[in-house]
Amino acid sequence: MKSTLVMAAASAVLVSTMANAAEIRVLSSNAIKEAYLELVPQFEKATEHKVTTTWAPTVEIMKRMAAGETFDLVIMSADGIEKLTRDGKLVAGSRVDLVKSGIGVAVRKGAAKPDLSSGEAVKQALLAVKSIGYSTGPSGVYLGGLFGRMGIAEEIKSKVKVVTPGVPVGTLVASGEVEIGFQQVSELLPVAGIDYVGPLPGDIQHISVFAGALHQGATNANGAQALVKFLTAPAAVPVIKSKGLEPG
């Protein structure tokens, strides 16, 4: 049923895109990856466009843009999209919000699960564990500030590991390299060998918006816009939610 609904959504862009079917080059952060990988093949089948996607962490996306690489569509945090637009890399006014993602918590499979009932409970859990992992992406930037506001940044500094860009935090949790890991929910869910404990509690949760925008050097802007329209169609919502995300 889900596949049928998604195909129906694709048909809405079929007529306008079929005649100009071509490659769409996308540079995207990993937060949307699981939903994207399920939706894009349906879009390709319906429109005959070929979507070529380069996956990269936020830090690398910024480096690629600074180096002058060109794509048709860039997908990353809304903050990053806005910065690249100000820098003249992306087309002003082309931003479309795709999904929202909260920060989740994971431990090694079978390990004791921390209390996530409140910010204070999370603080105590952080003080109790021997090692903590988080990313260099939007969730990691937020957590660094959160730990400072909690007043525990110095106390936990020696046990914090900021993972190498592009390496899922969950893999370090699964291997036992860190005892507790934090990352976008959508990036934790697919990792084997971990138990997803849940999202951060509301009093300390941070929701990141991930958006798409046209690159100034886009050679298939129409195709990129059709892809964005498909990813934000109502029929895509069940897939998005099943991957730990919310519509943008």
C-alpha positions as CSV (number, residue, x, y, z in Angstrom):
1,M,0.0,0.0,0.0
2,K,2.8,2.4,0.9
3,S,4.5,1.7,-2.4
4,T,1.3,2.3,-4.3
5,L,0.7,5.7,-2.6
6,V,4.3,6.8,-3.3
7,M,4.0,5.8,-6.9
8,A,0.8,7.8,-7.1
9,A,2.6,10.9,-5.8
10,A,5.3,10.4,-8.4
11,S,2.7,10.4,-11.2
12,A,1.9,13.9,-10.2
13,V,5.2,15.1,-11.5
14,L,5.5,12.5,-14.3
15,V,3.9,14.5,-17.1
16,S,6.0,17.6,-16.5
17,T,9.3,15.8,-16.1
18,M,9.2,12.8,-18.5
19,A,10.0,14.8,-21.6
20,N,13.1,16.3,-19.9
21,A,14.3,13.2,-18.0
22,A,18.0,13.6,-17.2
23,E,20.5,13.1,-14.4
24,I,19.9,15.0,-11.2
25,R,23.0,15.4,-9.1
26,V,22.4,15.7,-5.4
27,L,24.8,16.4,-2.5
28,S,23.1,15.4,0.8
29,S,23.8,15.0,4.5
30,N,23.0,11.6,6.1
31,A,20.1,12.6,8.3
32,I,17.5,12.0,5.5
33,K,19.3,9.0,4.0
34,E,17.0,6.1,5.0
35,A,13.8,7.8,3.9
36,Y,15.5,9.1,0.7
37,L,16.8,5.7,-0.3
38,E,13.2,4.3,-0.1
39,L,11.6,7.2,-1.9
40,V,14.0,8.1,-4.7
41,P,13.8,4.8,-6.6
42,Q,10.1,5.3,-6.9
43,F,10.7,8.8,-8.2
44,E,13.2,7.5,-10.8
45,K,10.8,4.8,-12.0
46,A,7.9,7.2,-12.5
47,T,9.9,10.1,-14.1
48,E,12.8,8.4,-15.8
49,H,15.2,10.8,-14.1
50,K,18.4,9.3,-12.8
51,V,19.3,10.6,-9.4
52,T,23.0,10.5,-8.5
53,T,23.6,11.2,-4.9
54,T,26.8,12.0,-3.0
55,W,26.4,11.5,0.8
56,A,28.6,13.6,3.0
57,P,28.6,15.0,6.6
58,T,28.0,18.7,7.2
59,V,31.7,19.5,7.5
60,E,32.4,17.9,4.1
61,I,29.5,19.5,2.4
62,M,30.8,22.9,3.4
63,K,34.3,22.0,2.2
64,R,32.9,20.8,-1.2
65,M,30.9,24.0,-1.7
66,A,33.9,26.2,-0.8
67,A,36.0,24.2,-3.3
68,G,33.6,25.1,-6.1
69,E,31.9,21.7,-6.7
70,T,28.6,21.9,-8.4
71,F,25.4,19.9,-8.0
72,D,21.8,20.4,-8.9
73,L,20.4,20.0,-5.4
74,V,22.0,20.3,-1.9
75,I,20.3,18.8,1.1
76,M,21.5,19.6,4.6
77,S,20.5,21.4,7.8
78,A,18.5,24.5,7.2
79,D,21.2,26.6,9.0
80,G,23.7,25.2,6.5
81,I,21.5,26.0,3.6
82,E,21.1,29.6,4.7
83,K,24.8,30.0,5.1
84,L,25.6,28.6,1.7
85,T,22.8,30.9,0.2
86,R,24.4,33.9,1.9
87,D,27.8,32.8,0.4
88,G,26.3,32.8,-3.0
89,K,26.6,29.0,-3.5
90,L,22.8,28.3,-3.5
91,V,19.9,30.0,-5.3
92,A,18.2,32.5,-3.0
93,G,14.5,31.7,-2.5
94,S,14.9,28.0,-3.6
95,R,15.0,26.5,-0.1
96,V,12.3,23.9,0.7
97,D,12.1,22.3,4.1
98,L,12.0,18.5,3.7
99,V,12.1,16.9,7.2
100,K,12.5,17.6,10.9
101,S,14.7,15.5,13.1
102,G,15.1,15.3,16.9
103,I,18.2,14.0,18.8
104,G,18.1,10.4,20.0
105,V,20.0,8.3,22.5
106,A,21.4,4.8,22.1
107,V,23.4,2.3,24.1
108,R,25.0,-1.0,23.2
109,K,22.5,-3.8,22.6
110,G,21.5,-5.4,25.9
111,A,23.1,-2.7,28.1
112,A,21.3,-0.9,30.8
113,K,19.1,2.0,29.5
114,P,19.5,5.4,31.0
115,D,16.6,7.4,32.3
116,L,15.5,10.0,29.7
117,S,12.5,11.3,31.6
118,S,14.0,14.8,32.1
119,G,17.0,17.0,31.4
120,E,18.2,16.4,34.9
121,A,17.9,12.6,34.5
122,V,20.0,12.9,31.3
123,K,22.6,15.0,33.1
124,Q,22.9,12.4,35.9
125,A,23.3,9.6,33.2
126,L,26.1,11.6,31.5
127,L,27.9,11.9,34.8
128,A,27.5,8.2,35.5
129,V,28.7,6.7,32.2
130,K,32.4,6.2,31.3
131,S,32.2,7.4,27.7
132,I,30.0,9.6,25.5
133,G,29.8,9.9,21.8
134,Y,28.2,12.5,19.5
135,S,28.7,13.8,16.0
136,T,30.1,16.9,14.3
137,G,26.7,17.6,12.7
138,P,23.9,19.8,14.0
139,S,23.1,17.4,16.9
140,G,26.7,17.5,18.0
141,V,26.9,21.3,17.8
142,Y,23.8,21.6,20.0
143,L,25.0,19.0,22.5
144,G,28.3,20.8,23.0
145,G,26.4,23.9,24.0
146,L,23.9,21.9,26.1
147,F,26.6,20.3,28.2
148,G,27.9,23.8,28.9
149,R,24.5,25.0,30.0
150,M,24.2,22.0,32.2
151,G,27.4,23.0,33.9
152,I,29.1,19.6,33.2
153,A,31.2,20.4,30.2
154,E,34.5,20.3,32.0
155,E,33.5,17.4,34.2
156,I,32.7,15.1,31.3
157,K,35.3,16.5,28.8
158,S,37.7,13.6,29.2
159,K,35.1,11.0,28.4
160,V,33.5,12.7,25.3
161,K,34.4,11.4,21.9
162,V,33.3,13.5,18.9
163,V,33.2,11.0,16.1
164,T,35.0,11.4,12.7
165,P,32.7,13.2,10.2
166,G,30.7,10.6,8.3
167,V,31.0,7.9,10.9
168,P,27.7,7.0,12.5
169,V,27.7,7.4,16.3
170,G,25.8,4.2,16.6
171,T,28.7,2.2,15.2
172,L,30.9,3.3,18.1
173,V,28.1,2.4,20.6
174,A,27.7,-1.0,19.0
175,S,31.5,-1.7,19.3
176,G,31.6,-0.6,22.9
177,E,33.9,2.3,22.1
178,V,31.4,4.6,23.8
179,E,28.9,3.7,26.4
180,I,26.2,6.1,25.3
181,G,25.7,7.9,22.0
182,F,23.7,10.8,20.7
183,Q,22.7,11.6,17.1
184,Q,19.7,12.4,14.9
185,V,17.1,9.7,15.6
186,S,17.0,8.8,11.9
187,E,20.8,8.1,11.9
188,L,20.6,5.9,15.0
189,L,17.7,3.7,14.0
190,P,19.3,1.7,11.2
191,V,22.5,0.8,13.1
192,A,22.8,-2.8,14.1
193,G,24.1,-3.8,17.6
194,I,22.5,-1.0,19.5
195,D,19.4,-0.3,21.5
196,Y,17.7,2.9,20.6
197,V,16.6,4.2,24.0
198,G,14.5,7.1,22.8
199,P,14.6,10.8,22.0
200,L,15.9,13.5,24.4
201,P,13.2,14.7,26.7
202,G,11.3,17.8,25.7
203,D,13.0,20.2,28.1
204,I,16.3,19.7,26.4
205,Q,15.3,18.4,22.9
206,H,16.5,20.2,19.8
207,I,14.7,19.8,16.5
208,S,16.8,20.3,13.3
209,V,15.2,21.1,10.0
210,F,16.8,19.6,6.9
211,A,16.1,21.4,3.7
212,G,17.0,21.3,0.0
213,A,18.0,24.2,-2.3
214,L,19.2,24.6,-5.8
215,H,22.9,25.1,-6.5
216,Q,23.9,28.1,-8.5
217,G,25.6,25.8,-11.0
218,A,22.6,23.5,-11.4
219,T,22.2,22.1,-14.9
220,N,19.0,20.3,-14.2
221,A,17.1,22.7,-11.9
222,N,13.7,21.5,-13.2
223,G,14.5,17.9,-12.3
224,A,15.8,18.9,-8.9
225,Q,12.6,20.8,-8.2
226,A,10.5,17.8,-9.3
227,L,12.5,15.6,-6.9
228,V,11.9,18.1,-4.0
229,K,8.2,18.2,-4.9
230,F,8.1,14.4,-4.7
231,L,9.9,14.2,-1.4
232,T,7.5,16.7,0.2
233,A,4.3,15.1,-1.3
234,P,1.7,13.9,1.3
235,A,2.2,10.3,0.1
236,A,5.8,10.5,1.2
237,V,4.9,11.2,4.8
238,P,4.4,7.6,6.0
239,V,7.9,6.7,4.7
240,I,9.4,9.8,6.4
241,K,7.8,9.0,9.7
242,S,8.8,5.3,9.6
243,K,12.5,6.4,9.5
244,G,12.3,8.5,12.7
245,L,11.7,11.8,10.9
246,E,8.8,14.3,10.6
247,P,7.7,16.2,7.5
248,G,9.4,19.5,7.2
